[in-house]
Amino acid sequence: MTVIECTSCVDERGAGAAFCEACGRPLTAAAPLAGRTEAHQAVPANGAAPAGRALPARRADGGGNAGPGNAGPGNDGPGDDGSGDGTGVGGPGAAGGVGGGAGADRACPACGTPGGIGADGYCGHCGMLAGRPRDHLESVAGAAASVTDRGRRHHRNEDAMYLSGTAGDIDAVVCDGVSASFDPDVASELAAETAGQLLSSEEATAALPERVSAALSAAATAVAALARTGDPRRAASNPACTIVAVCVRGADVGYGWVGDSRAYWLPASGDIVALSEDDSWAIHAIALGADPQAAWRDPKAHAITAWLGADAGPVTPRTGGFTAPGPGHLVLCSDGLWNYLAESAVFGDTVRAHLAVAAGAPHPALAAARSLTAFANEAGGADNITVALVPVDPLVRPTVEPTAAS
């Protein structure tokens, strides 16, 4: 008998599943009907978590979703309240954060076995994949919080985040993997980790925009190197992602980005300010004189013109800095959120409304980030969703001198 794979089999095999969620077909030659092969056990990125913080789980084989080459890619686009001064890289149970991915003690949705789902998201009885550790993750650092979620349409979460620091001293990074590339989830995770670690380094003494630029450039180098390591398919379709980051020291803010992940300044009152400008075909066309409405209706509108990856060419992050004149929030997000709120004014009103509702929560920023993520899922959840909310208070003494935008 000839067994034909369904249209979901290739994606599920590339994502590391032992069985196709759509048709139930075994995707590995030795895939058992009960349990999992060792190759699909989720393991920390370096085999063991460094002291003091947990890293996100990653498959031992480093596999990803095979796709067409990404030359000029388009960006295909709850747990308990955490507390403390934790560091999160989108990892389950990161210090100060909450991992809400594939939880144990859940009944398997495929066979109904109570408590059948293991920590890696597979059912120990039937072997079906019920969820991955990165499907939903949360992190807090001081008053700041971030949430990333798989959404409703994608089979895995290719976004990644980093959040670290204390009150008035916060570093945050949001990355969005380019789905047309191979291993976009690995690219986004590596970029977030690399940039975040540099931003948080005690040895960093440069002005904030320059510090952000150096961190993003280091992330670009690290992601580009993926094409020469691991799965040979990376060389044909280079792992790629976008990135946006902020570095907050008191009232002073440095920020930067590559791609179409966005950063905003939302003051306690007044209009929201878009700090980033998408590196996208539509923005480029509009800058050259195209009609904005026609440009945004074009099928190429969201194709990104800058990204991190071996085929991206020289990467020059765009950066800026400012001193907050009053209290407010920095908002970082992937297009899984802003695609439903493309206009800055509407985005600002929506975020402010969610912050107002969350004001009485034990951790307001975390509650607001959760509700914004739920909003995007309720709107369709067509892409992975990541949002970071960083409160800024000018009464907190700056740790560096104010800097001008670059």
C-alpha positions as CSV (number, residue, x, y, z in Angstrom):
1,M,0.0,0.0,0.0
2,T,1.3,3.4,-0.9
3,V,0.9,5.9,1.9
4,I,0.5,9.5,0.8
5,E,1.4,12.4,3.1
6,C,-1.1,15.1,3.7
7,T,-0.2,18.8,3.1
8,S,0.6,19.3,6.8
9,C,3.2,16.5,7.1
10,V,6.1,18.4,5.8
11,D,5.6,21.3,8.1
12,E,5.1,19.1,11.1
13,R,8.1,17.0,10.4
14,G,10.3,20.1,10.0
15,A,9.0,21.4,13.3
16,G,10.1,18.2,15.1
17,A,6.7,16.5,15.5
18,A,6.7,12.7,15.8
19,F,3.2,12.5,14.3
20,C,1.3,14.8,11.9
21,E,-1.4,16.6,13.9
22,A,-3.6,16.8,10.8
23,C,-3.6,13.1,9.7
24,G,-1.9,11.3,12.5
25,R,0.8,9.8,10.2
26,P,4.1,8.9,11.9
27,L,6.8,11.3,10.7
28,T,9.9,9.4,11.8
29,A,10.9,5.9,10.7
30,A,11.2,4.8,14.3
31,A,8.3,6.8,15.7
32,P,6.5,4.6,18.3
33,L,2.8,4.5,18.9
34,A,3.5,5.3,22.5
35,G,6.2,7.6,23.8
36,R,8.8,9.6,21.8
37,T,12.2,9.2,20.3
38,E,15.1,10.8,22.0
39,A,15.6,13.1,19.0
40,H,12.4,14.9,19.8
41,Q,12.9,15.5,23.5
42,A,13.0,19.2,24.2
43,V,16.4,20.3,25.7
44,P,17.9,23.6,26.7
45,A,19.7,25.5,24.0
46,N,23.1,24.7,25.5
47,G,22.1,21.4,27.1
48,A,21.8,23.0,30.5
49,A,20.5,26.2,31.8
50,P,23.0,28.7,33.3
51,A,22.8,29.4,37.0
52,G,20.0,31.7,37.9
53,R,17.9,31.5,34.7
54,A,16.2,29.0,32.5
55,L,16.6,29.1,28.7
56,P,13.9,28.2,26.2
57,A,13.6,24.6,25.2
58,R,14.9,23.7,21.8
59,R,14.9,20.4,20.0
60,A,18.1,18.4,20.0
61,D,18.1,18.2,16.2
62,G,17.7,22.0,15.7
63,G,15.2,21.3,12.8
64,G,12.8,23.8,11.4
65,N,10.3,24.4,8.8
66,A,11.6,24.0,5.3
67,G,10.5,26.7,2.9
68,P,11.5,28.6,-0.2
69,G,14.6,30.7,-0.2
70,N,14.3,34.0,1.6
71,A,15.9,36.4,-0.8
72,G,13.9,39.6,-0.1
73,P,11.7,37.7,2.3
74,G,8.3,38.8,3.5
75,N,7.8,38.4,7.2
76,D,5.0,35.8,7.3
77,G,3.5,37.1,8.6
78,P,-1.4,32.0,31.8
79,G,0.1,31.3,34.5
80,D,0.6,33.0,37.8
81,D,1.6,36.6,37.9
82,G,5.4,36.7,38.0
83,S,7.4,39.1,40.1
84,G,10.9,40.0,40.8
85,D,13.8,41.2,38.7
86,G,14.0,38.3,36.3
87,T,15.5,37.7,33.0
88,G,13.5,36.1,30.2
89,V,14.4,35.0,26.7
90,G,11.0,33.6,26.0
91,G,12.0,30.5,28.0
92,P,9.7,28.4,30.0
93,G,9.9,29.3,33.7
94,A,12.6,32.0,33.1
95,A,13.6,33.7,36.3
96,G,10.9,36.1,37.2
97,G,8.7,34.8,34.4
98,V,6.1,32.2,33.7
99,G,6.3,29.6,31.0
100,G,2.8,28.7,29.8
101,G,3.6,26.4,26.9
102,A,3.1,22.7,26.8
103,G,1.9,22.1,30.4
104,A,2.1,18.9,32.3
105,D,-1.1,17.5,34.0
106,R,-3.2,18.3,30.9
107,A,-5.4,15.7,29.2
108,C,-4.2,14.8,25.7
109,P,-6.6,16.4,23.2
110,A,-6.0,13.5,20.8
111,C,-6.6,10.4,22.9
112,G,-8.0,12.0,26.1
113,T,-5.4,10.4,28.5
114,P,-5.5,12.4,31.7
115,G,-2.1,14.0,32.5
116,G,-0.7,12.5,29.3
117,I,1.1,15.6,28.1
118,G,4.8,15.7,29.0
119,A,6.9,18.8,29.5
120,D,8.0,18.6,25.9
121,G,4.4,18.8,24.7
122,Y,4.0,15.2,23.5
123,C,1.5,12.7,24.8
124,G,3.2,9.8,26.5
125,H,0.3,7.5,25.5
126,C,-0.4,8.2,21.8
127,G,2.7,10.2,20.9
128,M,0.7,13.1,19.4
129,L,2.1,16.6,19.8
130,A,-0.3,18.8,21.9
131,G,1.9,21.9,22.1
132,R,5.4,23.1,22.3
133,P,7.2,24.9,25.2
134,R,7.4,28.1,23.2
135,D,3.6,28.1,22.3
136,H,2.9,30.6,25.1
137,L,5.6,32.2,27.4
138,E,5.6,35.1,29.8
139,S,8.3,37.1,31.5
140,V,8.6,39.9,34.0
141,A,11.4,42.2,35.1
142,G,10.6,44.8,37.7
143,A,7.4,46.5,36.5
144,A,8.0,45.5,32.9
145,A,6.5,42.4,31.3
146,S,6.4,40.5,28.0
147,V,4.2,37.8,26.5
148,T,4.7,35.7,23.4
149,D,2.1,33.4,21.9
150,R,1.9,31.0,18.9
151,G,-1.4,32.5,17.7
152,R,-4.2,30.5,16.0
153,R,-2.8,29.8,12.6
154,H,0.9,28.9,12.9
155,H,2.0,25.4,13.9
156,R,4.8,26.8,16.1
157,N,5.9,30.1,17.7
158,E,8.7,31.7,15.7
159,D,8.8,34.9,17.8
160,A,11.3,35.3,20.6
161,M,11.7,37.8,23.4
162,Y,14.3,38.9,26.0
163,L,13.5,40.9,29.2
164,S,15.9,41.8,31.9
165,G,16.6,44.3,34.6
166,T,15.1,46.1,37.6
167,A,12.9,49.2,38.1
168,G,14.2,52.0,36.0
169,D,16.9,49.8,34.4
170,I,15.3,47.5,31.7
171,D,16.5,45.9,28.5
172,A,13.9,44.4,26.2
173,V,14.1,42.7,22.8
174,V,11.5,41.3,20.5
175,C,12.3,39.2,17.4
176,D,10.1,37.7,14.7
177,G,11.3,34.8,12.6
178,V,10.9,35.0,8.9
179,S,8.7,32.0,8.1
180,A,10.0,31.8,4.5
181,S,13.4,30.9,5.8
182,F,14.7,27.6,7.3
183,D,14.8,27.5,11.2
184,P,13.3,31.0,11.7
185,D,12.5,30.0,15.3
186,V,16.2,29.3,15.9
187,A,17.2,32.7,14.3
188,S,14.8,34.7,16.5
189,E,15.8,33.0,19.7
190,L,19.5,33.4,19.0
191,A,19.0,37.1,18.0
192,A,17.0,37.9,21.2
193,E,19.6,36.1,23.4
194,T,22.6,37.7,21.8
195,A,21.2,41.3,21.7
196,G,19.7,41.0,25.2
197,Q,22.9,39.7,26.8
198,L,24.9,42.6,25.3
199,L,22.4,45.2,26.4
200,S,22.4,43.8,29.9
201,S,26.2,43.6,30.1
202,E,27.7,45.5,33.1
203,E,30.7,46.3,30.8
204,A,28.6,48.3,28.4
205,T,29.4,52.0,28.8
206,A,28.4,53.6,25.5
207,A,25.5,56.0,25.0
208,L,22.3,54.1,24.8
209,P,21.6,54.3,21.1
210,E,25.2,53.2,20.3
211,R,24.8,50.3,22.8
212,V,21.6,49.2,21.1
213,S,23.2,49.5,17.7
214,A,26.1,47.3,18.8
215,A,23.7,44.7,20.3
216,L,21.7,44.5,17.1
217,S,24.8,44.2,15.0
218,A,26.1,41.4,17.1
219,A,22.7,39.7,16.7
220,A,23.0,40.1,13.0
221,T,26.4,38.4,13.0
222,A,25.2,35.5,15.1
223,V,22.1,34.9,12.9
224,A,24.2,35.1,9.7
225,A,26.5,32.4,11.1
226,L,23.6,29.9,11.4
227,A,23.7,29.4,7.6
228,R,27.2,27.7,8.1
229,T,26.2,25.5,11.0
230,G,23.7,22.8,11.9
231,D,21.2,21.5,9.3
232,P,22.7,21.8,5.7
233,R,19.3,23.2,4.5
234,R,20.2,26.4,6.3
235,A,22.7,27.2,3.6
236,A,19.9,27.1,0.9
237,S,17.3,29.0,2.9
238,N,19.2,31.1,5.5
239,P,17.6,31.4,8.9
240,A,16.3,35.0,9.3
241,C,14.4,37.3,11.6
242,T,13.5,40.9,12.5
243,I,14.5,42.6,15.7
244,V,13.5,45.6,17.8
245,A,15.1,46.5,21.2
246,V,15.1,49.1,23.9
247,C,17.5,50.0,26.6
248,V,16.1,52.0,29.5
249,R,18.2,53.7,32.2
250,G,16.0,55.9,34.4
251,A,14.2,58.3,32.1
252,D,16.7,57.8,29.3
253,V,15.8,55.5,26.4
254,G,17.8,54.0,23.6
255,Y,16.1,52.0,20.9
256,G,16.8,50.4,17.5
257,W,15.4,48.0,15.0
258,V,15.9,46.0,11.8
259,G,12.7,44.9,9.9
260,D,9.1,45.5,10.8
261,S,8.9,44.6,14.5
262,R,7.9,47.9,16.1
263,A,8.6,50.2,19.1
264,Y,6.3,52.9,20.4
265,W,6.4,55.5,23.2
266,L,3.0,55.8,24.9
267,P,2.9,58.7,27.3
268,A,0.5,58.7,30.2
269,S,-1.5,61.3,28.3
270,G,-1.2,62.6,24.8
271,D,-0.5,61.0,21.4
272,I,1.5,57.8,20.9
273,V,4.8,58.2,19.1
274,A,6.0,55.5,16.7
275,L,9.8,55.2,17.4
276,S,10.4,52.7,14.6
277,E,9.6,52.8,10.9
278,D,9.0,49.5,9.1
279,D,11.7,48.3,6.8
280,S,9.0,47.2,4.3
281,W,8.2,47.4,0.6
282,A,5.2,49.7,1.3
283,I,7.2,52.2,3.4
284,H,9.9,52.2,0.7
285,A,7.4,52.8,-2.1
286,I,5.6,55.6,-0.2
287,A,9.0,57.3,0.4
288,L,9.5,57.2,-3.4
289,G,6.2,58.9,-4.0
290,A,3.7,56.0,-4.3
291,D,0.1,56.6,-3.1
292,P,0.0,55.3,0.5
293,Q,-3.4,53.6,0.1
294,A,-2.3,51.8,-3.0
295,A,1.0,50.8,-1.5
296,W,-0.6,49.3,1.5
297,R,-3.1,47.4,-0.7
298,D,-0.3,45.9,-2.8
299,P,0.4,42.2,-2.1
300,K,4.0,43.1,-1.5
301,A,3.2,45.7,1.1
302,H,4.5,43.7,4.1
303,A,7.6,42.3,2.3
304,I,10.5,43.3,4.5
305,T,13.5,45.1,3.0
306,A,15.9,44.6,5.9
307,W,16.3,41.6,8.2
308,L,18.9,39.6,10.1
309,G,20.3,36.7,8.1
310,A,23.2,35.5,6.0
311,D,21.5,36.8,2.8
312,A,20.6,40.2,4.2
313,G,23.8,41.8,3.2
314,P,25.4,44.5,5.4
315,V,23.0,45.2,8.3
316,T,22.8,48.8,9.6
317,P,20.4,49.1,12.5
318,R,18.4,52.3,12.8
319,T,18.6,53.7,16.3
320,G,17.5,56.6,18.3
321,G,17.3,57.9,21.9
322,F,15.3,60.3,24.0
323,T,14.7,61.3,27.6
324,A,11.1,60.7,28.7
325,P,9.5,64.0,29.6
326,G,6.9,62.3,31.8
327,P,5.7,58.8,32.8
328,G,4.6,56.4,30.1
329,H,5.2,53.0,28.6
330,L,7.5,51.7,25.9
331,V,5.7,49.2,23.7
332,L,7.5,46.6,21.6
333,C,5.6,44.1,19.4
334,S,5.8,41.9,16.4
335,D,3.4,42.2,13.5
336,G,1.2,39.6,15.1
337,L,-0.2,42.4,17.2
338,W,0.2,45.6,15.2
339,N,-1.3,44.0,12.0
340,Y,-4.7,44.4,13.7
341,L,-3.9,48.0,14.8
342,A,-1.9,49.4,11.9
343,E,-2.7,53.0,12.6
344,S,-0.6,54.5,15.4
345,A,-3.5,56.4,17.0
346,V,-5.7,53.3,17.1
347,F,-2.8,51.2,18.4
348,G,-2.2,53.8,21.2
349,D,-5.8,54.0,22.2
350,T,-6.1,50.2,22.4
351,V,-2.9,49.7,24.5
352,R,-3.9,52.6,26.8
353,A,-7.4,51.0,27.3
354,H,-5.8,47.6,28.2
355,L,-3.4,49.3,30.6
356,A,-6.3,51.1,32.3
357,V,-8.2,47.8,32.7
358,A,-5.1,46.1,34.1
359,A,-4.2,48.9,36.5
360,G,-5.6,47.0,39.6
361,A,-3.8,43.7,38.7
362,P,-0.9,42.4,40.9
363,H,1.4,43.1,37.9
364,P,-0.3,45.6,35.6
365,A,2.1,45.3,32.7
366,L,1.8,41.5,32.7
367,A,-2.0,41.7,32.8
368,A,-2.1,44.2,30.0
369,A,0.4,42.2,27.8
370,R,-1.8,39.1,28.4
371,S,-5.0,40.9,27.4
372,L,-3.3,42.4,24.3
373,T,-2.2,39.0,23.2
374,A,-5.8,37.7,23.8
375,F,-7.0,40.6,21.7
376,A,-4.8,39.6,18.8
377,N,-5.9,36.0,19.0
378,E,-9.6,37.0,19.1
379,A,-9.0,39.2,16.0
380,G,-7.8,36.1,14.2
381,G,-4.4,35.1,15.5
382,A,-3.0,34.9,12.0
383,D,0.6,35.2,13.1
384,N,2.7,34.7,16.2
385,I,2.1,37.4,18.8
386,T,4.7,39.1,21.0
387,V,4.3,42.3,23.1
388,A,6.5,43.8,25.7
389,L,5.4,46.7,28.0
390,V,8.1,48.7,29.8
391,P,7.0,51.4,32.2
392,V,9.3,54.5,32.2
393,D,9.3,57.0,35.1
394,P,11.3,60.2,34.8
395,L,11.5,60.5,38.6
396,V,13.8,57.5,38.5
397,R,17.4,58.8,38.4
398,P,19.1,58.1,35.0
399,T,22.2,56.0,35.0
400,V,23.6,57.5,31.8
401,E,23.7,60.9,30.3
402,P,20.8,61.8,27.9
403,T,21.7,61.2,24.2
404,A,20.4,62.5,20.9
405,A,18.8,60.3,18.3
406,S,21.2,58.9,15.6
